[in-house]
Amino acid sequence: MGKLDGKVAFITGAARGQGRSHALRLATEGADIIAVDICEQIDSVPYPLGTPEDLAQTVKEVEGTGRRIVAVKGDVRERSQLRAALDQGLERFGRLDIVVANAGICPWEDSTLCSGFVDGTDVDLIGVLNTVAVSLPHLKAGASIIVTGSTAGMMKGTTEAIGNTGGVGYSWAKQTIARYTETLALQLAEHSVRLNAIHPTNVNTNLLHNASIYKAFRPDLDNPTREEAEPALATLQPMPTPYIEPEDVSNLVAFLASDESKWITGQNIRVDAGSMLKGERAAF
């Protein structure tokens, strides 16, 4: 018996990284999964995004738990594609109980004027709004919506400090998600539908492990390696780690998806090894 037996979860960005981890964890708790990923590259993103092969691997791992999964290629920037993907899952499973708006990018390249900013906000903010919007008509009392923010996005001053226009767009989108969570949660409360946001620190995924991020943390080196960047990454957290694992975030996703958290809503919860506390104190 799992704490999510009989429930269905809709997860975006599920081909790899945190999204795959969330899908696998919720499946082990008994949920069936509707998984979506763009499975294409976005020009402003300097690291590889998920592929059709990655999404197929998510399917294999979820089915390995004994649960069912519908996996669909779809772009969170396009509400019609998300609605079509969700409809496929609803046709098979007949219900929706959990929404995990996880898809996110950190663009670093401007191929045209501020294209990184546009891509970052379109995926990291509009993608969340689109995911929630197509899900709401299908949710009933007891449902749980979980959106992904960022501890960096909650810190004062990061909008101006985090990279090029794409980094600024990323940070602004994550800041906006925090306020969105509190505002919409209050509207949903009378219907007994919950909405919470998770704000991780560095996570061990491709979004962190790429040349652009390494260079941002080690500007003194021309081509810093992962090993050379990790000591600098570790300075963000007062606890001794350069980053957390996707599974560390999935643990909280599973809790917020379950009835164990039935009175928790409108919360912006950090999984950050203390990084925001350290960052705020460094600003004084």
DOGULO-359162 format. One record per residue (C-alpha): residue number from 1; residue in one letter; y, z, x. Coordinates in nm, 2 decimals. Each point is the difference from the previous one (the first is absolute). Example, Ala and Ser with C-alpha at 12.3 -4.5 7.8 and 13.67 -1.06 7.14 Angstrom:
<kedos>
1  A  -0.45  0.78  1.23
2  S  0.34  -0.07  0.14
</kedos>
This chain:
<kedos>
1  M  0.00  0.00  0.00
2  G  0.34  -0.10  0.13
3  K  0.34  0.12  -0.12
4  L  0.09  -0.35  -0.10
5  D  -0.32  -0.10  -0.18
6  G  0.07  -0.26  -0.28
7  K  0.35  -0.07  0.12
8  V  0.15  -0.33  0.11
9  A  0.25  -0.04  0.28
10  F  0.24  -0.29  0.07
11  I  0.09  -0.02  0.37
12  T  0.24  -0.24  0.17
13  G  -0.02  -0.09  0.37
14  A  -0.37  0.07  -0.01
15  A  -0.13  -0.25  0.26
16  R  0.04  0.24  0.30
17  G  0.18  0.31  0.13
18  Q  0.10  0.27  -0.25
19  G  -0.08  -0.21  -0.30
20  R  -0.37  -0.05  0.10
21  S  -0.02  0.36  0.09
22  H  0.13  0.10  -0.34
23  A  -0.24  -0.23  -0.18
24  L  -0.30  0.13  0.19
25  R  0.10  0.36  -0.06
26  L  0.06  -0.04  -0.37
27  A  -0.33  -0.19  -0.03
28  T  -0.19  0.29  0.17
29  E  0.15  0.23  -0.26
30  G  -0.14  -0.22  -0.28
31  A  0.28  -0.25  -0.09
32  D  -0.03  -0.37  -0.05
33  I  0.26  -0.20  0.19
34  I  0.24  -0.29  -0.08
35  A  0.11  -0.11  0.34
36  V  0.29  -0.24  0.08
37  D  0.14  -0.14  0.33
38  I  0.22  -0.29  0.09
39  C  -0.25  -0.12  0.27
40  E  0.27  -0.21  0.16
41  Q  0.25  0.04  0.28
42  I  0.37  0.07  -0.07
43  D  0.22  -0.17  0.26
44  S  0.22  0.31  0.07
45  V  -0.30  0.23  0.07
46  P  -0.10  0.00  0.38
47  Y  -0.35  0.13  -0.05
48  P  -0.30  -0.14  -0.19
49  L  -0.02  0.07  -0.37
50  G  -0.32  0.02  -0.19
51  T  -0.22  -0.31  -0.04
52  P  -0.26  -0.12  -0.25
53  E  -0.27  0.12  0.24
54  D  0.16  0.35  0.01
55  L  0.01  0.02  -0.38
56  A  -0.37  -0.11  -0.01
57  Q  -0.07  0.29  0.24
58  T  0.17  0.24  -0.24
59  V  -0.22  -0.13  -0.28
60  K  -0.31  0.05  0.22
61  E  0.09  0.36  0.08
62  V  0.09  0.10  -0.35
63  E  -0.32  -0.16  -0.14
64  G  -0.19  0.20  0.27
65  T  0.11  0.32  -0.17
66  G  -0.17  -0.12  -0.32
67  R  0.32  -0.07  -0.19
68  R  0.13  -0.32  -0.14
69  I  0.31  -0.20  0.12
70  V  0.21  -0.30  -0.11
71  A  0.19  -0.14  0.30
72  V  0.28  -0.25  -0.06
73  K  0.24  -0.18  0.23
74  G  0.35  0.07  -0.12
75  D  0.36  0.05  0.12
76  V  0.17  0.33  -0.11
77  R  0.33  -0.18  0.01
78  E  -0.11  -0.22  -0.30
79  R  -0.05  0.21  -0.31
80  S  -0.19  -0.28  -0.17
81  Q  -0.26  0.00  0.28
82  L  -0.05  0.38  -0.03
83  R  -0.03  -0.02  -0.38
84  A  -0.27  -0.27  0.04
85  A  -0.19  0.21  0.26
86  L  0.01  0.31  -0.22
87  D  -0.11  -0.20  -0.30
88  Q  -0.31  -0.11  0.19
89  G  -0.08  0.36  0.07
90  L  0.06  0.11  -0.35
91  E  -0.22  -0.27  -0.14
92  R  -0.29  0.14  0.21
93  F  0.07  0.37  -0.02
94  G  0.19  0.04  -0.32
95  R  0.24  0.28  0.11
96  L  0.25  0.11  0.26
97  D  0.04  0.36  0.11
98  I  0.14  -0.01  0.36
99  V  0.27  -0.21  0.16
100  V  0.05  0.00  0.38
101  A  0.30  -0.22  0.09
102  N  -0.08  -0.01  0.37
103  A  0.09  -0.34  0.12
104  G  0.27  0.01  0.27
105  I  0.14  -0.18  0.30
106  C  0.25  0.07  0.28
107  P  0.16  -0.34  0.09
108  W  0.16  -0.04  0.34
109  E  0.09  -0.37  0.01
110  D  0.29  -0.18  -0.17
111  S  -0.10  -0.37  -0.03
112  T  0.31  -0.05  -0.22
113  L  0.30  0.22  -0.08
114  C  -0.13  0.35  -0.07
115  S  -0.34  -0.13  -0.11
116  G  -0.17  0.31  0.15
117  F  0.22  0.22  -0.23
118  V  -0.09  -0.21  -0.30
119  D  -0.38  0.00  0.07
120  G  0.00  0.37  0.07
121  T  0.18  0.09  -0.32
122  D  -0.20  -0.25  -0.21
123  V  -0.33  0.14  0.11
124  D  0.07  0.36  0.06
125  L  0.22  0.07  -0.30
126  I  -0.03  -0.29  -0.25
127  G  -0.37  -0.02  0.06
128  V  -0.03  0.37  -0.10
129  L  0.21  -0.06  -0.31
130  N  -0.20  -0.30  -0.10
131  T  -0.33  0.18  0.05
132  V  0.11  0.29  -0.22
133  A  0.15  -0.23  -0.26
134  V  -0.31  -0.21  -0.06
135  S  -0.21  0.32  -0.01
136  L  0.20  0.21  -0.25
137  P  -0.11  -0.17  -0.32
138  H  -0.36  0.09  0.08
139  L  0.04  0.36  0.10
140  K  -0.09  0.29  -0.23
141  A  0.04  0.38  0.02
142  G  -0.15  0.13  0.32
143  A  0.07  -0.31  0.21
144  S  0.14  0.03  0.35
145  I  0.24  -0.23  0.19
146  I  0.03  0.04  0.38
147  V  0.25  -0.19  0.20
148  T  0.03  -0.03  0.38
149  G  0.33  0.09  0.17
150  S  0.07  0.10  0.36
151  T  0.11  0.32  0.17
152  A  0.23  -0.22  0.22
153  G  0.16  -0.13  -0.32
154  M  0.08  0.36  -0.11
155  M  0.18  0.09  0.32
156  K  0.38  -0.02  0.01
157  G  0.13  -0.27  0.22
158  T  -0.32  -0.21  0.03
159  T  0.14  -0.28  -0.21
160  E  0.24  -0.08  0.28
161  A  -0.25  0.08  0.29
162  I  -0.33  -0.17  -0.08
163  G  0.00  -0.34  0.15
164  N  0.15  -0.33  -0.12
165  T  0.08  -0.09  -0.35
166  G  -0.36  0.03  -0.11
167  G  -0.02  0.35  0.13
168  V  0.31  0.09  -0.19
169  G  -0.14  -0.16  -0.31
170  Y  -0.32  0.20  0.05
171  S  0.18  0.33  0.03
172  W  0.23  -0.06  -0.29
173  A  -0.29  -0.10  -0.22
174  K  -0.19  0.31  0.08
175  Q  0.31  0.22  -0.06
176  T  0.04  -0.16  -0.34
177  I  -0.36  0.06  -0.09
178  A  0.05  0.38  0.04
179  R  0.28  0.00  -0.27
180  Y  -0.20  -0.25  -0.22
181  T  -0.29  0.24  0.00
182  E  0.20  0.29  -0.12
183  T  0.18  -0.20  -0.26
184  L  -0.29  -0.19  -0.16
185  A  -0.23  0.30  0.02
186  L  0.23  0.18  -0.24
187  Q  -0.02  -0.29  -0.25
188  L  -0.38  0.00  0.02
189  A  -0.05  0.37  -0.03
190  E  0.00  0.02  -0.38
191  H  -0.28  -0.25  0.00
192  S  -0.21  0.21  0.25
193  V  0.01  -0.28  0.25
194  R  0.07  0.12  0.36
195  L  0.19  -0.18  0.28
196  N  0.02  0.13  0.36
197  A  0.09  -0.15  0.33
198  I  -0.17  0.05  0.34
199  H  0.21  -0.02  0.31
200  P  -0.21  -0.04  0.32
201  T  0.12  0.02  0.36
202  N  -0.15  -0.25  0.25
203  V  -0.33  -0.12  -0.12
204  N  -0.27  -0.16  0.21
205  T  0.03  -0.36  -0.15
206  N  0.13  -0.34  0.11
207  L  0.35  0.09  -0.13
208  L  0.02  0.25  0.28
209  H  -0.21  -0.16  0.27
210  N  0.19  -0.31  0.09
211  A  0.23  -0.12  0.28
212  S  0.32  0.04  -0.19
213  I  -0.06  0.37  -0.09
214  Y  -0.12  0.07  0.36
215  K  0.32  -0.16  0.14
216  A  0.22  0.20  -0.24
217  F  -0.15  0.33  0.12
218  R  -0.01  -0.11  0.37
219  P  0.31  -0.22  0.05
220  D  -0.02  0.09  0.37
221  L  -0.30  -0.23  0.04
222  D  -0.02  -0.38  -0.05
223  N  -0.34  -0.01  -0.16
224  P  -0.12  0.35  -0.07
225  T  -0.37  0.05  -0.08
226  R  -0.14  0.23  -0.26
227  E  -0.09  0.26  0.26
228  E  0.36  -0.01  0.13
229  A  0.15  0.03  -0.35
230  E  -0.22  0.28  -0.12
231  P  0.18  0.28  0.18
232  A  0.33  -0.11  -0.15
233  L  -0.16  -0.03  -0.35
234  A  -0.12  0.36  0.04
235  T  0.36  0.12  0.04
236  L  0.06  -0.05  -0.37
237  Q  -0.24  0.26  -0.11
238  P  0.02  0.37  0.11
239  M  -0.38  0.02  -0.06
240  P  -0.18  -0.16  0.30
241  T  -0.08  -0.35  -0.12
242  P  0.15  -0.35  0.04
243  Y  -0.11  -0.10  -0.35
244  I  -0.22  0.10  -0.29
245  E  -0.30  -0.19  -0.13
246  P  -0.01  -0.20  -0.33
247  E  -0.27  0.25  -0.12
248  D  0.25  0.28  0.03
249  V  0.22  -0.17  -0.26
250  S  -0.30  -0.09  -0.22
251  N  -0.09  0.37  -0.03
252  L  0.33  0.06  -0.18
253  V  -0.04  -0.32  -0.20
254  A  -0.34  0.13  -0.13
255  F  0.15  0.33  -0.09
256  L  0.30  -0.15  -0.19
257  A  -0.23  -0.24  -0.18
258  S  -0.22  0.28  -0.13
259  D  0.04  0.26  -0.27
260  E  0.03  0.26  0.27
261  S  0.37  -0.10  0.02
262  K  0.06  -0.03  -0.38
263  W  0.33  0.19  0.01
264  I  0.14  -0.16  0.31
265  T  0.25  -0.27  -0.07
266  G  0.33  -0.14  0.14
267  Q  -0.08  0.13  0.35
268  N  0.08  -0.16  0.33
269  I  -0.27  0.13  0.23
270  R  0.00  -0.05  0.37
271  V  -0.32  -0.04  0.21
272  D  0.20  0.01  0.33
273  A  -0.12  0.26  0.24
274  G  0.34  0.16  -0.03
275  S  0.20  -0.31  0.11
276  M  0.27  0.03  -0.27
277  L  0.06  0.37  0.08
278  K  0.04  -0.09  0.37
279  G  0.22  -0.30  -0.07
280  E  0.23  0.19  -0.23
281  R  0.05  0.27  0.26
282  A  0.06  -0.25  0.28
283  A  0.29  -0.14  -0.21
284  F  0.19  0.33  0.01
</kedos>
